[in-house]
Amino acid sequence: MVRRRPDQRSREGLNAHRGQRVRNWARRHHRHGPTLIGVSETSGRLGPDQREAGLRRAQAETFDVVVIGGGVTGAGVALDAASRGLSVCLVEKRDFASGTSSRSSKLVHGGLRYLEQFNFALVREALRERRVLLETVAPHLVRPAPFLLPLRKHYERPYIGAGVLMYDILAGRKAAVPHHRHLSHRACLELVPSLDPTALVGGISYYDAQIDDARHTVVVARTAASYGAVCLAGLAVEKIVVENGRAVGVLVTDRETEADDSFVVRGRCIVNATGVWTSDLERSAGVTKPLNVRASKGIHVLVPRDRVRSGTAMILRTEKSVLFLIPWGDRWIIGTTDTDWNYDLDHPSASASDVRYVLKWANSVLKEPLTEDDVVGVYAGLRPLISGGESATTQLSREHAINHAMPGLVSIAGGKYTTYRLMGRDAVDAAAVELGRTLPPSPTHEIGLLGAAGHDTALVTLAKHAGAAFIAPDVLAHLVARYGSTASEVLDVIADDPSLAAPLPGADRGAEPQQKPDADEFDTGHRALTTGGRYLVAEAVHATTHEGARHVDDVLTRRTRLSIEVDDRGVAAAPVVAKAMGKVLGWDEATVERQTDHYLARIDAERLAQSKEDDASADSARRPIRDLRLLSGHA
């Protein structure tokens, strides 16, 4: 038999070949499943009862470490510290992942573009973390994903090809994904029929990984709680308490009470993991040499999956950085930008010019241009970049920095989402110095997050669960893809009340788009991160009872992603979510209505901001509708 080269195969053959490559790699390299050290899969709840118990502890105890910030960095610090035997309290003024950690490109990657900056150490570090996340820490939340890098000129092949080869080399011999391949012009067009044939001469296919960033961050916080950490959202730090020149605690206000109750959470070491707020918090404590953190805005748009026919994600080189086109359920996520942001840090806004910029670069390789009418969702986030005086944010390092800001206070900032675990490890090592203690090495590279243990057999195992009788098999697959083995918790909710198996309004359009895109033919051997937004009412209840959700916005923006995935951005689902949450949290009808109205007002403000031409105008449109936790006496 004559064996054809991969770039001579049909598009279907290419996709089947790619899926088999991933499955072969998985069999060779996944020797053992992830393990949970010292905890059970039923621990780590962040419900109302756990919050009340945590508040009592926060007011009564002196913790080894108090972490400020509930993004992925702060949650990673809390997990690392708790798993090394320290007592921990994490406080977050809004919701877990409410800042940068829910607004990334949703990739776990080494950062191919950093090779051009000769930052080999950062890329190697991130690629090794990619493997740890895929194989051990979060195999239920992270998926391998193929990318096509189109080549616009023939002379780019040796130059860019050498870079991608280096990318594979830096990943190590036991990388968790297949190596890159060079593709001909014809093979690229077969793989991505929507490409403009005149926009490229060939391409290179390589692998990285995808993640639901907000879900992952919440699971990291839950896993930290399973190790004994107190994790409290809705506690705003008013100031760092300093006694005799040493940080000894934080004065917090409980934004979930009408009285805005305040008290001091005391700690032997305070870790400032507040991202773009790092420098401001250090200055407020009287730190003389704070970290210089600059906020870089990145925006993404979502368009229907059938608008781009492709069997792979894509990465495009722009004049400043790179642009990603990433499959996300029945949508494409397209982004990002990289510009200074000097306005409201709590609610960064995308402008009309931002959206046009993203579409312009996507259209540079597409046969059928995308328009603003194709845009379903938009989100904007802020990267906390460590600045050494560079004029452009695109030139700033993505490495993280530790600052022993003052006795008892450690700050950590910068870094990439992918390297959050290393940031947590390094911050706790720095805290150990402040504590004057010798700690055991960080074990987090061996700790599977909640839902990891048994995730690969969960679909079969949970089919026998009582709650599974009330949902279709593909909906069960949706739950396992999102929760791993902790999908059993959602099924428990359904078993208790089968009516909660109903889909949220606007989220029942099904897994398939109106026209099945070629990308759906692609098979990595792993479940997709989303299955078209089929979220259940039970998931809203579970988010409230297990995942710390306290507001409608928490559920529609971070526990689910309806705020960016559906045309109405979750407006139809808002009253249903409010009623479901209200039954758990004891809301009266007025509170249910207030929660719903606030979410609708937020969506209107975001849409208005996205119609403005510049950052200043967009900020003015978005700023008036603030997170309820940032308003006094809202509860």
N, C-alpha and C positions, 0 to 999 in steps of 0.2 A: 504494500500500500504506500502511496506517495503522501507524505505528511506535509501539509501546506503550512507556510508561515502564518502566525496569528494575524498579520496585517493583510493577508489575502483571503481571510475568511469572511463570511457574511456577518452582518451586524448581530444576528442571533447567535452565531457561533462565537463571536468575540465575547458577548456577554456570558454565555455558558462557560466559555473557557476561563473568564475572569472569576466567576463564582467558584469553579472547581479549584482554581489556584488558591483562593482564600481558604476553602475547606481543607485542602491538603496541608496548608500552613498551620491551620488550627490543630489538625491531628498530630502534626509533628512537634509542635511547640507547647501546646496546652497540656502539660503532663498531669497536672493536678488542678482541681477546681479551687476557687478562692475559699479562704477560711476566715471565720470570725474568731478572734482570740478573746475568750473570757466573757462573751456576751451571748444573749439569745436573740433570735429573730423577732421575738415578741416585745423586746425592750425598745427604748428609745422613742417612746411616744412624746409628742409635744402638744398635747391637747390642753383644754382649759384647766383640768385638775392638776396637770403637771405644771402649768404656769403658776397657779396659786401656791403650790408647794415650793416651786422655785423662788417665788417672791419672798416667802417666809425664810428660806435659807439665805437669800441674798441680803436680807436685813439682819440676820443673826450671826452669820459666819464671817471669818476672815479667810479669804481664799489664797491659795498659793499664787494663782494667776487670775487676773481679771482681764478679759479680752474685750476691747471696744471694736465693734464692727461685725455684722452678721453676713458679710459676703463670703466668697469661697476662701479667701485668705484667713479671715477671722475664724470661720468654721474649721479650717484646716489646722490653725493654731490650737483651737480648743480640743480637737480630736487628738492631736499629737501630745499635748500636755496631759490630758486625761489618761491616755493609753500608757503614759510613762509614770503614772502614779501620783500626779499632782491634782490638787483640788482646783476646780476651774469654774468661773462664772463668765459667760459671754453675754454682753448686752448690745442690742441693736435698736436704734431709734425708730426704725420703720419695720419692714418685714425682712426676713431672710432673703438674700439675693435681690433686694429691691433696687440696688444700684447697678454697678457695672456687671455684676455676676449674672444678671439675667439678660444682658444686652450685648453679648459678644457675637462673634461669627459662628459660635457653636461648633468649634473645631478643637480637637486635641491634636496638636501638630508641632513639628520642630521649628517651623518658620523658615520656609525655603528662602525668602527674601533676605534673611539675616546673613546668609552666606555671602551675599554681595558686600556686606559690611565687615566681612572676615570675622564674624563673631561665631567661630566654630564651637567654642565651649558652650555657649547658650544653646545652639542647635543640638549638640550632642546630648546635653542635659535634658532638653525637652523631648527628644526622641526616645530616650531611655524611660522617661516618665510616661510617654505614650504607650510603651510596651507594658509597664507596670499597671497602668489603668486598664488596658485591654485584657490582660491576662489574669490579674489578681484582684485589684482594688475595685474596679467597676465594670466588669464584663457585661453586666446587665444594662448599663447606661451608656456605654461607649461602643461604637460600631466602626469597623474598617470602612473606608470610603475611597473609591478610585477617583483620580483627578486627571483631566487632560490639560496639558499646558500647550496651547497652540504656538507654533513657530511661524512668525510673520516673514522672515527672511532666511535663506539657506545658510548664511553664515552664522545664524544663531544656534544651529544644531550642535556643533562641537563645543561652543561656549556654555550654553545652557545645559547641554547633555552632561558636560563635566560637572556642573553644579549639582544636577540631580543624582549623578553617580556618587558624588561626595555625600549627599544627603543619605543615600542608602548605606554608605560605608560608616557614617557617623552613627547610624541606628544600631550597628553591631551585627554580628553573625547570627544572633538569635532574635532578630527583629520580629515583631508580631504581625507583620504584613508582607506581602510579596514585594519583590524589587521592581524597579521601573522598566519600561520597555519603550523603544523608539517605534513610532508609527508613521507610515507613509501618508501622503495627502489623501489618497483614496480611503485608507483605513480610518482616518479622522472623520471624513464625511460619512462613512458608514456608521460610525459610532455616534456621531452627533449630526443628524441630518439637517438641523437648523443652522449649521455653520454656513457662512458665506464662503463659497469656494475661493474667491479672490482674496480673502482675508488671511490666508495661511498657506504654507507650503508643506506642512507636515506637523507632527506634534510628538510629545513625550507623555506617556501615561505613567503615573506613579500613585502611591497610596499614602493617605493620612487617615484620620478618624474623626467621627462626628460625636457630639454629645448634646443633650438637652441641659444647658448650663444651669438654669434655675432649679430644675428637678435635682440635678446632681448636688448643688449646694445645700438644698434642704436635706438631702439624704446624708451628706457629710455632717450637718448639724445634728441630725437624729442619731447618727452613729456615735458622735461625741457624747450625746446625752445617755446613750446606752452604756458608756463607760463611766458615767457618774457626773458628767459636766452639767451645770445648770445653764440652759440656753434660753434667753428671754428676749423676745422681740417686743417692740413698743416701749422700750426704756431709753429715753434720750439722755445722753450725757450732757449735763450743764457745764461742768468743769471738772478738771482733775484736782483732787484734794492733795495738797502739798503740806507736809509738816516737817519743820526743821530741815528744809531743803530736799526732802525725799517725797516722791509720789507714794501715797499710802491708800488711795482709793479714788472713787469717782462719785460725784453727786449726780444722781439720776432723777428724772421725772417719769412717772408711769403715765404714758400717753393713752392708756386704755381705760383711765378712770376720769369721771367728770371733774373730780377735784384736782386732777394733775398732781397726785401725791408724790412727794420728793423724799428721798433718803440717800444715805451713803452706802455704797458697796465697797467694802474694804478688801484690799489685796496686798500681798507682799511684793508683787510685781505687777505692773500694769502694762499690757501690750496694746499699742495703738495700731490697729489694722483697719484704718478707715479710708484707705484709698485716696481719692482726690481731696479728702478733708484732712489728710495727715498733717500738712504744714500748719494749717489754721489751728488744729488742736494742740500741736506742740507750742505754737506761739502763745496761745491762751494760758498755757501752764508756765510760761516764763522761760521756755527753752531758748538759749542764746544762739545756738547753731542748729536750727531746724532743717530737716530735709527740704530740698527745693523740688516740690512735686508740681508738675504742670498737667492740666487737664486737656486731653486730646479727644475731640469728638469724633466718633465713628457712627455712621448711620447705615441702616440696611433697609431694603424694601423687599416685599414679598409679592410675587406675581403667580398666576395660575400655572400649574405644571405643564399643561398642554400648549402653552405659548412658546416653550422651548423644547423641541424634540431632541432628547439626548439620553444616552445610556451611561452617562458619567457626570460627575461634578466637573467644573472647569476653574482654572486660575488664569487670569489675564494680567499681563504687565501693563501698568499705566505710567504716566509721565512722572508720578511721585512715588507710587507704591505698587500694590497689586489689588485686583478685584476678584472676588470669588462668586461663582454661581453654584449654589449648593442645593441639592434636592432635600425637601422638607415636607413629608407627607405628599399631598397633592399641590404643593406650592414649590416655588424656587425662592431661596433666600439669596439676594444679590447685594453685595457690599464688599468693601466698606470705604469710608472716607477717613481722613486723618488731618484734622484742622484744630487750631487752638480754640478753646471755649472759655469765655470770660464772663459768663452769666450765671444763672441759677444752677448750682451743682446738684440740687435735688431732682430737678426736672429738665434735663437737657432736651432740646427740641431740634427736630429736623426741619429744614427750610425747603422751599420749592427748588432753590438752586442746588441744594444737596441731592434731592431726588433726581433732578435732571442730569447732574454729574454722573451718578451711578448708572442711569439708563444710557447715557451717551457712551460710556466705556463698554457696557454690555452689548450695545448695538454695533460697536466697532467690529464685531465678529459674527453677527447674526444676519441671516438673509431677510427675515421679516422683523423690522425694528419694533421694540417694545415702546409703548407710549405711557403717559401718566395715567391714562384711563385703565391700563392693565394692572396698576398697583392696587393690591388688596390691603396690605398692611405696611406700616413703617415703624421702625423703632430707632432710638438714638441712645448711645451710651458714652461714658467718659473713661478713657484710659488714664490711670495714674502713672505718668512717666517721670522718671528721675532726670532732672535737667541739670546740665553743667554749663548752661549759658548758650546752648545752640539756638539758632533762630527758628528752625523748622521742627515741628513735632515728628516729622517722618525720619529725622536723623537722631532722635533720642533713643537711648538704649532701652531694651525690654528686660534687662537684668534687674533683679531686686536688690534693695539696699536695706541694711539694718543700722539703726541709729540708737546708741545708748544715750537717749536725749537728756536724761538727768537721772540721778539715783532713783531706782525703782520704776523707771519708765523706759520701755523699749518700743521703738517704732519700726514698722516694716512697710515698705511701699515698693511700687514698681512691679516688675515680673509679668508673667503671662499666666493665663488661666491654666494652661497645661501644667505649669510647675508649682501649682498651689501647695502640693504636699511638701515639696522641698522648702518652700517659704515657711510653712508651718514648723517644719523641723528646725530650720535655722533660727526662727524667732524663739522657739522654746530653748534651744541651746543658749541663746543670748539671755533669756530669762533665768536660766540656771546660774549664770554668772551673777546676776543681780540677787538671786536667792542665796548664793554661796553654797550651792549644793551640787553634788555629782549625780547625774541622772543616768539611767540605763540608755543605751542607744534607741533612737526612734524605731518603733516596730511597724509604722504605718504602711511600709511597702509590702507587708505581709497581711494586712488587715483588709478583708473584703467588706465593703460598705453594706449596710442593711439591704437585703434583697439579692445580694450576690450569691450567697450559699444556696445551691440547689436551683439556680435560675435556669440552667440548661435543661432540667427535667420538669420545670414548673408547669409547663403547658399540659403535659400528660398528668401530672400529679393533681393539679388543681381542677382538672376536668371532672374529678370525683367530688369536688367540694359542693356542699348544698347550695351555695349561691350561684354556682355555674349553671344550675338547671334553669335559671331565669334569663340567661343571656345566650346569644348565638356564639358558636365556636370562634368566629372571627373577632367578636368583641372580647372574648377571653384572651385571644392572641394580642389584641390591643393592650389589655391590662398587663399581661406578662411583659410585653415589650417596654412598657413604661415603668413598671414597678419591680420586675424580677419576681423573686419568690414572695415578696411582701404584697403581691397582688392578692394574696389570701386575706389581707386586711380589708380590702375593698369588697371582696366576696363575702366577708363576714357582715359587712354593712348591708349588702343585698339580701343575704339570708335572713337578717333580722327584719327587713322591710323590702319585699320584692318590688314595690312600686318605685324604688330608687334606682332600679335597673334601667329606667327610661333615659334616653339621651337628653342632654341639655339642648334647648332650642337653638337652632342654628348650627349645632354640632352633629347633626344626624344625616349629613349629606352623603355619608358613606365613604369608603376608602378610595374608591376610584373616581377620578375626575371625569367630566363629561366625555372627553375623548381620551382614551388611554394613551399616555405618552410612551415613547420608546424607552424612557428611563425605567419604566416599570418592568421591562424585560430583564433589566440588569439584576443579577442575583449574586450577592456577596456571600451567601451562606449564613447570613445573620438577619435577624428581624430588623425592620426599619424602626427609626426612632419614633415616628408617628405613623398613624394609619388613617390619615385624612381627617383628623380632628373629631373622631367619634368619642366624645367625652360623655360620661354618665353623670346623672345627678348624684349617684353614690360617691363619685370622686370628689364632689364638692363637700359632701358630708365627711368623707375620710380626710380631706385636707384640713378640716376644722378639728376633727377628733384626734388626728395623729401627726399632722404636719405644721401645726402652729398658725394656720390661717385664721385671721381675725376680721378681715374685711373682704367685701366683694372683689375689690381690686386684687387682693392676694390670690384669689382663686382664678379669676379670668386672665390675669397677666402672668402669673408665675407657676401656680400649681397645674393649670392648663395653660394653653397659649392662644385662647380664643381671641384675645385682644389684638392679635396680629394675623391670625390664620383665616378668619372668615370676613366676608364682605362688610358685615355690620359691626365688626370688631367686638362682638360679645354683648351688644345692646339687648338683643332678644333674650339672652340667657341671664342677664343681670337680675331681674326680679325673682326668677326661679332659684338662682344661687343664693340670693338674700334670704328667701324664705327657708331654704334648706339649712343655711348657716344659723339663722335665727332660732331654729328649734334646738340647736345644740348650745348656742350661746345665750339663750333666754331673751332674745330681742322682742320688744313689743312692735306693733304695727308701724308706729312712727319711726322707729329705728330702721326697720326693713325698708321703708320708703326713703328715708334719708340716705341709706347706703346705696340704694338703687339710683337715686337722683344724682348723687355725687359721682358715681361711675359714669353715668351718661354725660354729665357736665365735663368730666375729664376727657372723654372721647371727643366731644365737640371742641374742646380747647386744643387738643392735639391736631384735629383736622384743620382748624383755623390756623394754627402755627405752621402747618405744612403747606399752607397757601401763601405764606409770606416769603419775600425774596431773600432776606438776610437774617443773620443770627439775632440781631437786636430786636427786629420786628417779631420773629418767631418766639423769642423769649417773652416778649411783652404779651403775646397772645396766650401762651401756655401758663405763665407764672401765676395768674389769679386762682387757678384751680389746683390747690396743693393737696398732698396726701393728708387724709383726715388725721393721721397721727401728729402732723405738724401744726394742727390747729388746737388751741387751748380749749379744754372742756368739751371735746366733741362727743365723748362716749355717752 
